[in-house]
């Protein structure tokens, strides 16, 4: 598993990059042609990637929830986000 970026690179990935890396891990493991050591490393990296994706989705959800809609369904404004985040 030498072609995977270091653990600290996961935090720099976009959601799409992390999801693609996770999908690649799943494909490789499902193929069943990885050593036990690589399977463990893939599992560890997959866990990091999954958590990263979940964090990105949660942050996006906060931003989406901050947009308020008027009765006619048009964006009416923004509510403030926690900790000074920008929508």
C-alpha positions in Angstrom: 0.0 0.0 0.0 2.8 2.4 -0.9 0.8 4.6 -3.2 -1.5 6.0 -0.5 -0.8 9.6 0.8 0.2 10.0 4.4 -2.4 10.2 7.1 -2.0 14.0 7.5 -2.9 14.4 3.8 -6.5 13.2 4.4 -7.3 16.4 6.2 -6.3 18.4 3.1 -8.5 16.4 0.8 -11.8 17.7 -0.6 -14.9 15.6 0.0 -14.7 14.3 -3.6 -11.1 13.3 -3.3 -11.6 11.5 0.0 -14.6 9.7 -1.3 -12.7 8.6 -4.5 -9.9 7.3 -2.3 -12.3 5.4 -0.1 -14.0 3.9 -3.2 -10.6 2.8 -4.5 -9.8 1.1 -1.2 -13.1 -0.7 -1.3 -12.5 -1.9 -4.8 -9.0 -3.2 -4.0 -10.2 -5.0 -0.9 -13.2 -6.5 -2.6 -10.9 -7.9 -5.3 -9.3 -9.9 -2.5 -5.7 -9.7 -3.8 -4.1 -7.8 -0.9 -1.9 -9.1 1.8 -3.1 -9.1 5.4 -0.8 -6.2 6.3 -2.1 -4.2 3.4 -5.7 -5.1 4.3 -5.1 -3.7 7.8 -3.5 -0.6 6.4 -6.4 -0.1 4.0 -8.9 -0.5 6.8 -7.1 2.1 8.9 -6.9 4.5 6.0 -10.5 3.8 5.1 -11.6 4.7 8.6 -9.7 8.0 8.4 -11.3 8.8 5.0 -14.8 7.9 6.2 -14.4 10.2 9.2 -13.1 13.0 7.0 -16.1 12.6 4.6 -18.5 12.6 7.5 -17.0 15.8 8.9 -17.2 17.4 5.4 -20.8 16.4 5.1 -21.6 17.7 8.6 -20.0 21.1 7.8 -21.9 21.3 4.6 -25.1 20.5 6.4 -24.5 23.3 8.9 -24.1 25.7 6.0 -27.2 24.5 4.3 -29.2 24.7 7.5 -28.0 28.3 7.9 -29.9 29.4 4.8 -33.5 30.3 5.7 -36.3 30.2 3.1 -39.3 32.4 2.8 -42.8 31.0 2.5 -42.5 31.0 -1.3 -39.3 28.9 -1.1 -36.8 31.6 -2.0 -33.7 32.2 0.0 -34.6 34.8 2.6 -31.3 35.2 4.3 -28.8 33.5 6.4 -28.8 32.6 10.0 -25.5 32.9 11.9 -23.3 29.8 12.0 -21.6 28.7 15.2 -18.0 29.7 15.8 -18.0 32.5 13.2 -18.1 30.1 10.2 -19.2 31.7 6.9 -22.0 30.2 4.8 
